[in-house]
Structures are given as C-alpha cells and as structure tokens.
C-alpha cells in the first residue's frame, strides 16, 4: 500500500471506534458496531467478540 510505504498507519472503522472510547468520546461501542452491521459491514462473530472484549464490553 502506498500509505504504508509512506510510513503512515492505516486505521479501520473499528480501530477508530476503539480510540474514540479510549478518549472518552463514547461510553459504549455496541450500538455503533450494531449500526455498522445493519448498514452492511460484514463482521465475523470472532472479530465482533474480540473488538468488544478490547473495549471491555464482552457479553460472555
């Protein structure tokens, strides 16, 4: 990727959401993740579980 060659870091939407929570811009990621899925973003159950675990929102 040209971006990586330039030394820039590529972030996806889920990384942006995790950073927003860490910065205190949102209390929960679940509503946003669900909204992305409803809008057509495909997430495996494993990826969804890992993102929510990283956010401290693991549901079991």
PDB file of N, H, CA, C and O in Angstrom:
ATOM      1  N   UNK A   1       0.825  -1.180   0.000  1.00  0.00           N
ATOM      2  CA  UNK A   1       0.000   0.000   0.000  1.00  0.00           C
ATOM      3  C   UNK A   1       0.873   1.248   0.000  1.00  0.00           C
ATOM      4  O   UNK A   1       1.908   1.278   0.666  1.00  0.00           O
ATOM      5  N   UNK A   2       0.483   2.241  -0.713  1.00  0.00           N
ATOM      6  H   UNK A   2      -0.358   2.216  -1.254  1.00  0.00           H
ATOM      7  CA  UNK A   2       1.234   3.491  -0.787  1.00  0.00           C
ATOM      8  C   UNK A   2       1.295   4.150   0.582  1.00  0.00           C
ATOM      9  O   UNK A   2       2.326   4.702   0.966  1.00  0.00           O
ATOM     10  N   UNK A   3       0.196   4.093   1.314  1.00  0.00           N
ATOM     11  H   UNK A   3      -0.641   3.644   1.002  1.00  0.00           H
ATOM     12  CA  UNK A   3       0.137   4.727   2.630  1.00  0.00           C
ATOM     13  C   UNK A   3       1.185   4.131   3.558  1.00  0.00           C
ATOM     14  O   UNK A   3       1.893   4.865   4.248  1.00  0.00           O
ATOM     15  N   UNK A   4       1.290   2.816   3.581  1.00  0.00           N
ATOM     16  H   UNK A   4       0.716   2.219   3.020  1.00  0.00           H
ATOM     17  CA  UNK A   4       2.260   2.162   4.442  1.00  0.00           C
ATOM     18  C   UNK A   4       3.686   2.449   3.988  1.00  0.00           C
ATOM     19  O   UNK A   4       4.580   2.597   4.821  1.00  0.00           O
ATOM     20  N   UNK A   5       3.904   2.527   2.699  1.00  0.00           N
ATOM     21  H   UNK A   5       3.178   2.406   2.023  1.00  0.00           H
ATOM     22  CA  UNK A   5       5.221   2.864   2.168  1.00  0.00           C
ATOM     23  C   UNK A   5       5.644   4.251   2.640  1.00  0.00           C
ATOM     24  O   UNK A   5       6.825   4.507   2.872  1.00  0.00           O
ATOM     25  N   UNK A   6       4.667   5.140   2.777  1.00  0.00           N
ATOM     26  H   UNK A   6       3.707   4.932   2.588  1.00  0.00           H
ATOM     27  CA  UNK A   6       4.947   6.495   3.244  1.00  0.00           C
ATOM     28  C   UNK A   6       5.129   6.552   4.758  1.00  0.00           C
ATOM     29  O   UNK A   6       5.401   7.616   5.315  1.00  0.00           O
ATOM     30  N   UNK A   7       4.980   5.403   5.421  1.00  0.00           N
ATOM     31  H   UNK A   7       4.759   4.539   4.968  1.00  0.00           H
ATOM     32  CA  UNK A   7       5.166   5.364   6.868  1.00  0.00           C
ATOM     33  C   UNK A   7       3.943   5.757   7.667  1.00  0.00           C
ATOM     34  O   UNK A   7       4.039   5.997   8.871  1.00  0.00           O
ATOM     35  N   UNK A   8       2.789   5.828   7.011  1.00  0.00           N
ATOM     36  H   UNK A   8       2.711   5.633   6.034  1.00  0.00           H
ATOM     37  CA  UNK A   8       1.559   6.185   7.705  1.00  0.00           C
ATOM     38  C   UNK A   8       0.850   4.930   8.188  1.00  0.00           C
ATOM     39  O   UNK A   8       0.988   3.858   7.600  1.00  0.00           O
ATOM     40  N   UNK A   9       0.095   5.077   9.260  1.00  0.00           N
ATOM     41  H   UNK A   9      -0.017   5.948   9.738  1.00  0.00           H
ATOM     42  CA  UNK A   9      -0.642   3.954   9.818  1.00  0.00           C
ATOM     43  C   UNK A   9      -2.069   3.963   9.271  1.00  0.00           C
ATOM     44  O   UNK A   9      -2.716   5.008   9.206  1.00  0.00           O
ATOM     45  N   UNK A  10      -2.545   2.787   8.879  1.00  0.00           N
ATOM     46  H   UNK A  10      -2.020   1.938   8.932  1.00  0.00           H
ATOM     47  CA  UNK A  10      -3.904   2.662   8.351  1.00  0.00           C
ATOM     48  C   UNK A  10      -4.805   2.170   9.470  1.00  0.00           C
ATOM     49  O   UNK A  10      -4.520   1.158  10.110  1.00  0.00           O
ATOM     50  N   UNK A  11      -5.883   2.885   9.700  1.00  0.00           N
ATOM     51  H   UNK A  11      -6.114   3.707   9.180  1.00  0.00           H
ATOM     52  CA  UNK A  11      -6.855   2.504  10.711  1.00  0.00           C
ATOM     53  C   UNK A  11      -8.179   2.198  10.051  1.00  0.00           C
ATOM     54  O   UNK A  11      -8.608   2.914   9.146  1.00  0.00           O
ATOM     55  N   UNK A  12      -8.821   1.152  10.494  1.00  0.00           N
ATOM     56  H   UNK A  12      -8.472   0.570  11.229  1.00  0.00           H
ATOM     57  CA  UNK A  12     -10.164   0.836  10.047  1.00  0.00           C
ATOM     58  C   UNK A  12     -11.185   1.450  10.978  1.00  0.00           C
ATOM     59  O   UNK A  12     -10.835   2.037  12.002  1.00  0.00           O
ATOM     60  N   UNK A  13     -12.434   1.313  10.622  1.00  0.00           N
ATOM     61  H   UNK A  13     -12.718   0.836   9.790  1.00  0.00           H
ATOM     62  CA  UNK A  13     -13.525   1.891  11.397  1.00  0.00           C
ATOM     63  C   UNK A  13     -13.543   1.358  12.836  1.00  0.00           C
ATOM     64  O   UNK A  13     -13.800   2.116  13.771  1.00  0.00           O
ATOM     65  N   UNK A  14     -13.275   0.077  13.016  1.00  0.00           N
ATOM     66  H   UNK A  14     -13.066  -0.539  12.256  1.00  0.00           H
ATOM     67  CA  UNK A  14     -13.320  -0.490  14.358  1.00  0.00           C
ATOM     68  C   UNK A  14     -12.202   0.071  15.240  1.00  0.00           C
ATOM     69  O   UNK A  14     -12.408   0.286  16.434  1.00  0.00           O
ATOM     70  N   UNK A  15     -11.052   0.304  14.676  1.00  0.00           N
ATOM     71  H   UNK A  15     -10.885   0.129  13.705  1.00  0.00           H
ATOM     72  CA  UNK A  15      -9.941   0.925  15.418  1.00  0.00           C
ATOM     73  C   UNK A  15     -10.310   2.352  15.811  1.00  0.00           C
ATOM     74  O   UNK A  15     -10.010   2.790  16.922  1.00  0.00           O
ATOM     75  N   UNK A  16     -10.954   3.067  14.912  1.00  0.00           N
ATOM     76  H   UNK A  16     -11.198   2.710  14.010  1.00  0.00           H
ATOM     77  CA  UNK A  16     -11.383   4.436  15.210  1.00  0.00           C
ATOM     78  C   UNK A  16     -12.373   4.426  16.371  1.00  0.00           C
ATOM     79  O   UNK A  16     -12.299   5.274  17.261  1.00  0.00           O
ATOM     80  N   UNK A  17     -13.304   3.464  16.364  1.00  0.00           N
ATOM     81  H   UNK A  17     -13.364   2.775  15.641  1.00  0.00           H
ATOM     82  CA  UNK A  17     -14.266   3.366  17.464  1.00  0.00           C
ATOM     83  C   UNK A  17     -13.572   3.048  18.787  1.00  0.00           C
ATOM     84  O   UNK A  17     -13.907   3.631  19.818  1.00  0.00           O
ATOM     85  N   UNK A  18     -12.612   2.133  18.764  1.00  0.00           N
ATOM     86  H   UNK A  18     -12.339   1.660  17.927  1.00  0.00           H
ATOM     87  CA  UNK A  18     -11.867   1.816  19.988  1.00  0.00           C
ATOM     88  C   UNK A  18     -11.121   3.044  20.520  1.00  0.00           C
ATOM     89  O   UNK A  18     -11.099   3.287  21.727  1.00  0.00           O
ATOM     90  N   UNK A  19     -10.525   3.799  19.634  1.00  0.00           N
ATOM     91  H   UNK A  19     -10.543   3.602  18.654  1.00  0.00           H
ATOM     92  CA  UNK A  19      -9.811   5.014  20.045  1.00  0.00           C
ATOM     93  C   UNK A  19     -10.781   6.058  20.597  1.00  0.00           C
ATOM     94  O   UNK A  19     -10.457   6.765  21.552  1.00  0.00           O
ATOM     95  N   UNK A  20     -11.965   6.155  20.001  1.00  0.00           N
ATOM     96  H   UNK A  20     -12.228   5.581  19.226  1.00  0.00           H
ATOM     97  CA  UNK A  20     -12.973   7.110  20.485  1.00  0.00           C
ATOM     98  C   UNK A  20     -13.402   6.752  21.902  1.00  0.00           C
ATOM     99  O   UNK A  20     -13.571   7.638  22.740  1.00  0.00           O
ATOM    100  N   UNK A  21     -13.579   5.472  22.174  1.00  0.00           N
ATOM    101  H   UNK A  21     -13.442   4.753  21.493  1.00  0.00           H
ATOM    102  CA  UNK A  21     -13.956   5.058  23.521  1.00  0.00           C
ATOM    103  C   UNK A  21     -12.823   5.352  24.497  1.00  0.00           C
ATOM    104  O   UNK A  21     -13.059   5.860  25.593  1.00  0.00           O
ATOM    105  N   UNK A  22     -11.607   5.037  24.101  1.00  0.00           N
ATOM    106  H   UNK A  22     -11.416   4.625  23.210  1.00  0.00           H
ATOM    107  CA  UNK A  22     -10.458   5.293  24.968  1.00  0.00           C
ATOM    108  C   UNK A  22     -10.314   6.783  25.290  1.00  0.00           C
ATOM    109  O   UNK A  22      -9.897   7.149  26.389  1.00  0.00           O
ATOM    110  N   UNK A  23     -10.663   7.636  24.325  1.00  0.00           N
ATOM    111  H   UNK A  23     -11.002   7.339  23.433  1.00  0.00           H
ATOM    112  CA  UNK A  23     -10.566   9.081  24.517  1.00  0.00           C
ATOM    113  C   UNK A  23     -11.769   9.649  25.272  1.00  0.00           C
ATOM    114  O   UNK A  23     -11.822  10.848  25.543  1.00  0.00           O
ATOM    115  N   UNK A  24     -12.738   8.788  25.612  1.00  0.00           N
ATOM    116  H   UNK A  24     -12.696   7.813  25.391  1.00  0.00           H
ATOM    117  CA  UNK A  24     -13.906   9.245  26.346  1.00  0.00           C
ATOM    118  C   UNK A  24     -14.973   9.900  25.491  1.00  0.00           C
ATOM    119  O   UNK A  24     -15.848  10.593  26.010  1.00  0.00           O
ATOM    120  N   UNK A  25     -14.909   9.684  24.181  1.00  0.00           N
ATOM    121  H   UNK A  25     -14.199   9.121  23.759  1.00  0.00           H
ATOM    122  CA  UNK A  25     -15.894  10.286  23.289  1.00  0.00           C
ATOM    123  C   UNK A  25     -17.194   9.496  23.215  1.00  0.00           C
ATOM    124  O   UNK A  25     -18.213  10.008  22.752  1.00  0.00           O
ATOM    125  N   UNK A  26     -17.156   8.258  23.669  1.00  0.00           N
ATOM    126  H   UNK A  26     -16.328   7.842  24.045  1.00  0.00           H
ATOM    127  CA  UNK A  26     -18.349   7.427  23.737  1.00  0.00           C
ATOM    128  C   UNK A  26     -18.196   6.460  24.903  1.00  0.00           C
ATOM    129  O   UNK A  26     -17.082   6.079  25.262  1.00  0.00           O
ATOM    130  N   UNK A  27     -19.308   6.071  25.484  1.00  0.00           N
ATOM    131  H   UNK A  27     -20.213   6.380  25.192  1.00  0.00           H
ATOM    132  CA  UNK A  27     -19.248   5.134  26.604  1.00  0.00           C
ATOM    133  C   UNK A  27     -19.313   3.683  26.142  1.00  0.00           C
ATOM    134  O   UNK A  27     -18.759   2.797  26.792  1.00  0.00           O
ATOM    135  N   UNK A  28     -19.990   3.440  25.019  1.00  0.00           N
ATOM    136  H   UNK A  28     -20.441   4.160  24.491  1.00  0.00           H
ATOM    137  CA  UNK A  28     -20.188   2.065  24.558  1.00  0.00           C
ATOM    138  C   UNK A  28     -19.990   1.968  23.048  1.00  0.00           C
ATOM    139  O   UNK A  28     -20.343   2.877  22.297  1.00  0.00           O
ATOM    140  N   UNK A  29     -19.413   0.836  22.619  1.00  0.00           N
ATOM    141  H   UNK A  29     -19.126   0.097  23.229  1.00  0.00           H
ATOM    142  CA  UNK A  29     -19.230   0.580  21.189  1.00  0.00           C
ATOM    143  C   UNK A  29     -20.350  -0.260  20.593  1.00  0.00           C
ATOM    144  O   UNK A  29     -20.601  -0.204  19.390  1.00  0.00           O
ATOM    145  N   UNK A  30     -21.022  -1.037  21.432  1.00  0.00           N
ATOM    146  H   UNK A  30     -20.818  -1.083  22.410  1.00  0.00           H
ATOM    147  CA  UNK A  30     -22.035  -1.961  20.923  1.00  0.00           C
ATOM    148  C   UNK A  30     -23.026  -1.288  19.970  1.00  0.00           C
ATOM    149  O   UNK A  30     -23.271  -1.824  18.889  1.00  0.00           O
ATOM    150  N   UNK A  31     -23.607  -0.134  20.325  1.00  0.00           N
ATOM    151  H   UNK A  31     -23.408   0.301  21.203  1.00  0.00           H
ATOM    152  CA  UNK A  31     -24.576   0.472  19.394  1.00  0.00           C
ATOM    153  C   UNK A  31     -23.964   0.825  18.033  1.00  0.00           C
ATOM    154  O   UNK A  31     -24.620   0.697  16.999  1.00  0.00           O
ATOM    155  N   UNK A  32     -22.733   1.259  18.043  1.00  0.00           N
ATOM    156  H   UNK A  32     -22.200   1.363  18.883  1.00  0.00           H
ATOM    157  CA  UNK A  32     -22.071   1.634  16.791  1.00  0.00           C
ATOM    158  C   UNK A  32     -21.722   0.407  15.950  1.00  0.00           C
ATOM    159  O   UNK A  32     -21.875   0.416  14.728  1.00  0.00           O
ATOM    160  N   UNK A  33     -21.257  -0.635  16.610  1.00  0.00           N
ATOM    161  H   UNK A  33     -21.133  -0.642  17.602  1.00  0.00           H
ATOM    162  CA  UNK A  33     -20.938  -1.869  15.894  1.00  0.00           C
ATOM    163  C   UNK A  33     -22.214  -2.446  15.282  1.00  0.00           C
ATOM    164  O   UNK A  33     -22.214  -2.871  14.126  1.00  0.00           O
ATOM    165  N   UNK A  34     -23.280  -2.460  16.042  1.00  0.00           N
ATOM    166  H   UNK A  34     -23.280  -2.116  16.980  1.00  0.00           H
ATOM    167  CA  UNK A  34     -24.560  -2.968  15.525  1.00  0.00           C
ATOM    168  C   UNK A  34     -25.049  -2.130  14.350  1.00  0.00           C
ATOM    169  O   UNK A  34     -25.570  -2.672  13.375  1.00  0.00           O
ATOM    170  N   UNK A  35     -24.887  -0.832  14.435  1.00  0.00           N
ATOM    171  H   UNK A  35     -24.463  -0.392  15.227  1.00  0.00           H
ATOM    172  CA  UNK A  35     -25.317   0.056  13.346  1.00  0.00           C
ATOM    173  C   UNK A  35     -24.496  -0.206  12.084  1.00  0.00           C
ATOM    174  O   UNK A  35     -25.044  -0.200  10.981  1.00  0.00           O
ATOM    175  N   UNK A  36     -23.200  -0.435  12.231  1.00  0.00           N
ATOM    176  H   UNK A  36     -22.755  -0.439  13.126  1.00  0.00           H
ATOM    177  CA  UNK A  36     -22.355  -0.753  11.081  1.00  0.00           C
ATOM    178  C   UNK A  36     -22.786  -2.067  10.425  1.00  0.00           C
ATOM    179  O   UNK A  36     -22.839  -2.168   9.199  1.00  0.00           O
ATOM    180  N   UNK A  37     -23.089  -3.064  11.244  1.00  0.00           N
ATOM    181  H   UNK A  37     -23.046  -2.982  12.240  1.00  0.00           H
ATOM    182  CA  UNK A  37     -23.535  -4.359  10.719  1.00  0.00           C
ATOM    183  C   UNK A  37     -24.851  -4.194   9.971  1.00  0.00           C
ATOM    184  O   UNK A  37     -25.018  -4.743   8.882  1.00  0.00           O
ATOM    185  N   UNK A  38     -25.787  -3.442  10.546  1.00  0.00           N
ATOM    186  H   UNK A  38     -25.652  -2.996  11.431  1.00  0.00           H
ATOM    187  CA  UNK A  38     -27.077  -3.210   9.882  1.00  0.00           C
ATOM    188  C   UNK A  38     -26.914  -2.448   8.570  1.00  0.00           C
ATOM    189  O   UNK A  38     -27.715  -2.605   7.648  1.00  0.00           O
ATOM    190  N   UNK A  39     -25.874  -1.625   8.494  1.00  0.00           N
ATOM    191  H   UNK A  39     -25.224  -1.498   9.243  1.00  0.00           H
ATOM    192  CA  UNK A  39     -25.625  -0.847   7.279  1.00  0.00           C
ATOM    193  C   UNK A  39     -24.905  -1.663   6.205  1.00  0.00           C
ATOM    194  O   UNK A  39     -24.696  -1.184   5.090  1.00  0.00           O
ATOM    195  N   UNK A  40     -24.524  -2.910   6.550  1.00  0.00           N
ATOM    196  H   UNK A  40     -24.694  -3.299   7.455  1.00  0.00           H
ATOM    197  CA  UNK A  40     -23.918  -3.768   5.541  1.00  0.00           C
ATOM    198  C   UNK A  40     -22.480  -4.175   5.789  1.00  0.00           C
ATOM    199  O   UNK A  40     -21.913  -4.928   4.997  1.00  0.00           O
ATOM    200  N   UNK A  41     -21.875  -3.702   6.862  1.00  0.00           N
ATOM    201  H   UNK A  41     -22.335  -3.090   7.506  1.00  0.00           H
ATOM    202  CA  UNK A  41     -20.495  -4.106   7.167  1.00  0.00           C
ATOM    203  C   UNK A  41     -20.521  -5.543   7.681  1.00  0.00           C
ATOM    204  O   UNK A  41     -21.244  -5.861   8.626  1.00  0.00           O
ATOM    205  N   UNK A  42     -19.727  -6.405   7.054  1.00  0.00           N
ATOM    206  H   UNK A  42     -19.140  -6.147   6.287  1.00  0.00           H
ATOM    207  CA  UNK A  42     -19.687  -7.796   7.488  1.00  0.00           C
ATOM    208  C   UNK A  42     -18.632  -7.960   8.558  1.00  0.00           C
ATOM    209  O   UNK A  42     -17.481  -7.565   8.374  1.00  0.00           O
ATOM    210  N   UNK A  43     -19.024  -8.545   9.680  1.00  0.00           N
ATOM    211  H   UNK A  43     -19.959  -8.866   9.830  1.00  0.00           H
ATOM    212  CA  UNK A  43     -18.094  -8.862  10.760  1.00  0.00           C
ATOM    213  C   UNK A  43     -18.317 -10.303  11.174  1.00  0.00           C
ATOM    214  O   UNK A  43     -19.454 -10.715  11.404  1.00  0.00           O
ATOM    215  N   UNK A  44     -17.258 -11.061  11.271  1.00  0.00           N
ATOM    216  H   UNK A  44     -16.334 -10.726  11.084  1.00  0.00           H
ATOM    217  CA  UNK A  44     -17.411 -12.419  11.785  1.00  0.00           C
ATOM    218  C   UNK A  44     -17.725 -12.322  13.274  1.00  0.00           C
ATOM    219  O   UNK A  44     -17.441 -11.308  13.910  1.00  0.00           O
ATOM    220  N   UNK A  45     -18.304 -13.366  13.816  1.00  0.00           N
ATOM    221  H   UNK A  45     -18.535 -14.190  13.299  1.00  0.00           H
ATOM    222  CA  UNK A  45     -18.608 -13.384  15.246  1.00  0.00           C
ATOM    223  C   UNK A  45     -17.333 -13.237  16.067  1.00  0.00           C
ATOM    224  O   UNK A  45     -17.327 -12.591  17.115  1.00  0.00           O
ATOM    225  N   UNK A  46     -16.246 -13.848  15.574  1.00  0.00           N
ATOM    226  H   UNK A  46     -16.251 -14.373  14.723  1.00  0.00           H
ATOM    227  CA  UNK A  46     -14.974 -13.779  16.281  1.00  0.00           C
ATOM    228  C   UNK A  46     -14.432 -12.354  16.323  1.00  0.00           C
ATOM    229  O   UNK A  46     -13.979 -11.903  17.375  1.00  0.00           O
ATOM    230  N   UNK A  47     -14.468 -11.647  15.215  1.00  0.00           N
ATOM    231  H   UNK A  47     -14.836 -12.014  14.360  1.00  0.00           H
ATOM    232  CA  UNK A  47     -13.972 -10.267  15.172  1.00  0.00           C
ATOM    233  C   UNK A  47     -14.830  -9.384  16.073  1.00  0.00           C
ATOM    234  O   UNK A  47     -14.307  -8.569  16.832  1.00  0.00           O
ATOM    235  N   UNK A  48     -16.133  -9.546  15.987  1.00  0.00           N
ATOM    236  H   UNK A  48     -16.559 -10.208  15.370  1.00  0.00           H
ATOM    237  CA  UNK A  48     -17.033  -8.754  16.834  1.00  0.00           C
ATOM    238  C   UNK A  48     -16.743  -9.020  18.310  1.00  0.00           C
ATOM    239  O   UNK A  48     -16.680  -8.083  19.107  1.00  0.00           O
ATOM    240  N   UNK A  49     -16.571 -10.265  18.672  1.00  0.00           N
ATOM    241  H   UNK A  49     -16.622 -11.026  18.025  1.00  0.00           H
ATOM    242  CA  UNK A  49     -16.278 -10.635  20.057  1.00  0.00           C
ATOM    243  C   UNK A  49     -14.952 -10.022  20.513  1.00  0.00           C
ATOM    244  O   UNK A  49     -14.854  -9.510  21.628  1.00  0.00           O
ATOM    245  N   UNK A  50     -13.936 -10.074  19.651  1.00  0.00           N
ATOM    246  H   UNK A  50     -14.016 -10.490  18.745  1.00  0.00           H
ATOM    247  CA  UNK A  50     -12.622  -9.524  20.024  1.00  0.00           C
ATOM    248  C   UNK A  50     -12.659  -8.010  20.191  1.00  0.00           C
ATOM    249  O   UNK A  50     -12.052  -7.475  21.118  1.00  0.00           O
ATOM    250  N   UNK A  51     -13.367  -7.313  19.300  1.00  0.00           N
ATOM    251  H   UNK A  51     -13.860  -7.748  18.546  1.00  0.00           H
ATOM    252  CA  UNK A  51     -13.478  -5.854  19.407  1.00  0.00           C
ATOM    253  C   UNK A  51     -14.176  -5.470  20.704  1.00  0.00           C
ATOM    254  O   UNK A  51     -13.734  -4.572  21.420  1.00  0.00           O
ATOM    255  N   UNK A  52     -15.270  -6.162  20.994  1.00  0.00           N
ATOM    256  H   UNK A  52     -15.629  -6.892  20.412  1.00  0.00           H
ATOM    257  CA  UNK A  52     -15.995  -5.839  22.219  1.00  0.00           C
ATOM    258  C   UNK A  52     -15.187  -6.203  23.467  1.00  0.00           C
ATOM    259  O   UNK A  52     -15.297  -5.529  24.490  1.00  0.00           O
ATOM    260  N   UNK A  53     -14.380  -7.256  23.391  1.00  0.00           N
ATOM    261  H   UNK A  53     -14.290  -7.804  22.560  1.00  0.00           H
ATOM    262  CA  UNK A  53     -13.517  -7.606  24.516  1.00  0.00           C
ATOM    263  C   UNK A  53     -12.465  -6.516  24.720  1.00  0.00           C
ATOM    264  O   UNK A  53     -12.199  -6.113  25.852  1.00  0.00           O
ATOM    265  N   UNK A  54     -11.870  -6.042  23.631  1.00  0.00           N
ATOM    266  H   UNK A  54     -12.087  -6.370  22.711  1.00  0.00           H
ATOM    267  CA  UNK A  54     -10.885  -4.964  23.738  1.00  0.00           C
ATOM    268  C   UNK A  54     -11.498  -3.690  24.330  1.00  0.00           C
ATOM    269  O   UNK A  54     -10.823  -2.921  25.014  1.00  0.00           O
ATOM    270  N   UNK A  55     -12.789  -3.485  24.052  1.00  0.00           N
ATOM    271  H   UNK A  55     -13.338  -4.110  23.496  1.00  0.00           H
ATOM    272  CA  UNK A  55     -13.489  -2.306  24.560  1.00  0.00           C
ATOM    273  C   UNK A  55     -14.006  -2.504  25.981  1.00  0.00           C
ATOM    274  O   UNK A  55     -14.560  -1.580  26.577  1.00  0.00           O
ATOM    275  N   UNK A  56     -13.826  -3.719  26.530  1.00  0.00           N
ATOM    276  H   UNK A  56     -13.376  -4.469  26.047  1.00  0.00           H
ATOM    277  CA  UNK A  56     -14.327  -4.002  27.863  1.00  0.00           C
ATOM    278  C   UNK A  56     -15.828  -4.204  27.899  1.00  0.00           C
ATOM    279  O   UNK A  56     -16.469  -3.995  28.929  1.00  0.00           O
ATOM    280  N   UNK A  57     -16.393  -4.619  26.750  1.00  0.00           N
ATOM    281  H   UNK A  57     -15.872  -4.788  25.913  1.00  0.00           H
ATOM    282  CA  UNK A  57     -17.836  -4.803  26.636  1.00  0.00           C
ATOM    283  C   UNK A  57     -18.203  -6.241  26.284  1.00  0.00           C
ATOM    284  O   UNK A  57     -19.261  -6.503  25.714  1.00  0.00           O
ATOM    285  N   UNK A  58     -17.338  -7.140  26.623  1.00  0.00           N
ATOM    286  H   UNK A  58     -16.477  -6.927  27.086  1.00  0.00           H
ATOM    287  CA  UNK A  58     -17.577  -8.554  26.313  1.00  0.00           C
ATOM    288  C   UNK A  58     -18.851  -9.009  27.023  1.00  0.00           C
ATOM    289  O   UNK A  58     -19.031  -8.768  28.216  1.00  0.00           O
ATOM    290  N   UNK A  59     -19.722  -9.665  26.275  1.00  0.00           N
ATOM    291  H   UNK A  59     -19.575  -9.861  25.305  1.00  0.00           H
ATOM    292  CA  UNK A  59     -21.011 -10.081  26.834  1.00  0.00           C
ATOM    293  C   UNK A  59     -21.012 -11.537  27.255  1.00  0.00           C
ATOM    294  O   UNK A  59     -22.042 -12.008  27.738  1.00  0.00           O
ATOM    295  N   UNK A  60     -19.951 -12.263  27.107  1.00  0.00           N
ATOM    296  H   UNK A  60     -19.115 -11.880  26.715  1.00  0.00           H
ATOM    297  CA  UNK A  60     -19.728 -13.650  27.542  1.00  0.00           C
ATOM    298  C   UNK A  60     -19.209 -14.516  26.437  1.00  0.00           C
ATOM    299  O   UNK A  60     -18.972 -15.706  26.645  1.00  0.00           O
TER     300      UNK A  60
END
